[in-house]
């Protein structure tokens, strides 16, 4: 997949998995997200949002350092199935990069989660409920955090998870925020105003293309 300044190993992994050409949405958003700007993307599933999110997360992690413990990218997803799906995709697209990815969701073992994270983590994927529990019970080192991602933000806001998503945002403090969704919902305006910087960018794509 040809994108400006994309990590060469990531590019090879995408090609190996049949992703030769980026969609128009991926071409329009890759540089913007990589720059560190707060960003909202609403697009149909066929545009390849998941791949765009994974590419951005891997790029923002840069080269992992084994002595660094703290998470670089935090991704909030809607349910256990999404945690498991993203773990599989990060394993494919992040191959040979040494990026440490961990997933947690409702009813996983909290002590085991804490133990695994203490060994070092670059990308943490979890549901809003479980991540709030982890933050409140054990704290969370946000000193190295580069990106706070909410996937399916429209679904999570419709499911009345705004208070928990907002609490996570407050706990994290200053870092890049990137939200992915499919449809506009009225809760977005207030939530984005509360959590994102004034220079945030919002892009919507309606046309459908072949996806990943």
N, C-alpha and C positions, 0 to 999 in steps of 0.2 A: 504494500500500500504506500503510495507516494504522497507524503506530506512534508512540509518544510520543517527541517530540524527534528524529525521524529527519531527516537532512539533506534539505532540500527538493529539491535537484537529484537526489539518489539516489532519492528517492521518485518523482519524475517519470520517471526512467529505468526504474524497476521497472514503473510503470504503462504506459510505452511498450512494454515487452516482455511485456505481458499479465499481470503479477503484481499483481492488484488487491487481494486479501485475504491477509493473512498466515495461515499454518497455526497451529494451537494451539501447536506447538513453537516457532515463530518468535516468537509473542507472549510466551511464557513465558521465553524466553532472551535476547531483544534487550537489555532493560534490564540484565540481570545481566552480560552480556558487556561492554556499553558502560561499566559502572561501573568496570571494571578488575580485577575479582575473578578469581582462578584458577578455571577452570571446565572440567568434563568433560561432554560431551553424547553419549549413545548413543541413536540413533534410526534407524528404517527410512529407506531412501532416499526413500520417498514423502513424508516430512515436510518436505523442502526444506532439508537440512543445508547444501548448497553455497551456496544463497542466503543462509542465516543467516550463514555464515562470511564471505561477501563483504560483506554489509551491515556486519558488525562491523568488518571490516578497514578499510573506507572511512570509517566513523564515527571510528575511532581515529586515522586519519591526519589528520583535521581539514582545515584549509586548507593545501595544500602551499606551501612557501616555496622559491623557486628557488635561493636561496643555500645552503639546507641540502642536504648531500650524503648524510648517513647515512640508512640504512633505518629506517622506522618500524615495519613489520610484516614478520615473517619467517614464511613458510608452507612447511612440509615436506610433500611429497606422495610417493606411492608409486612413480610412474614418469613417464616422458617424456609419455605420453598425458595424464596429469592436469595436468602443467605446461601443456601446450598448450591443454587444455580451460579451465583457469582463466584463462589469458591472454585467451582469447576472451570469457569472461563478464565479466571486469573491464573489458574494452574496452566492452562493452555497458552495464553497470551504472554504470561510472565516467565515462561520457561527460560532457564539459563541466566536469569537476571538476579537471582538470589533474593528476591523480594519476599519478605515474610508476611503472609496473609493469614488472618485468623477470623473465624466467624462465631457469633454467639446469638442465641435467640431464647425466647421464653422457655423456661424449664431445663435449660442446660445447667450443668453443675457450676455454681458460682465460684467455688474454691478452685476448681480445675481451670476455669476461665482466667482467674487472677494469676494462677501459677504459670499458665502458658504465656500470658502477656508479660509477666515479669522476666521471661527468658528473652524478650525482644520482639518487637512487632513493627511492621511498616504500614500495613493497611488493616484496619479493623472494620469488619462488616457486622452489623447487628440490627435488631429490631428496636424501635423507640422504647418499648417497655423495658427490655433487658438492659439497654445502655443506660437508661435512667437509674435502674437499680444498681448497676455497677458504679456509676458516678457517685451516687449517694452513699453507698456502703464502703467504698474503698478509695474514692477520689480518682483522679485521672490526670496523668502528666500531659499537659497541653503545650509545653514549652517548645516542642519540635513540630507541632501540628501545622501543616501547610494548607490543608483543604478539608472543609466540612461539606459533605455531599448528602443530599436527600434525594433518593430515587423514588419515582412514582409519588411526587409531592402532592399531586392532585388527589390521588387515592387516599393518602395518609391524612390530608386535611379534611376530606369528606368523612373519614372514619373518626373524626374528632380527636386526632392526636396532636393538634396544634399546641396545647399546653406542654406536652412532653417534648415536642420538637423545639419549642421556645426555651424550655428549661435547659436542654442540651446546648442550645446556642449561647445562652447566658453563661453557662459553665465554661464553655470553650473560650469565650472572649474574642480577641481580634485574630481572625484568620480568613482566608478566602472561603466564600460560600458559593456552592454551585448546586442548583436545584434542577432536576429533570422531571418532566411530566408529559402527559399526552394532551390533556384538555384544560382549559381555563375553568377555575372555580372561584366563586366570589371571595372565599376566605384568603385567597392569595394576596390581594392588595394589602391588607392590614399586616399579614404575616411577613411579607417581603419588606414593608416599611419598617417593621420592628427589628428585623434581623440583618438586613443588607445595607451596604453603604449607598450614599446618594448617587454615585456614579455607576451603579450596577447596570448591566445591560440585559435586555429581555428580547429573545428571538423566538418567533413562532414559525413553524414550517407546516404547510397544509398538504403539499403535493406528496404523492406516494412514489416510492422507488423500490427497487429490489433491495432487500436487506441482506445482512450478514448471512 
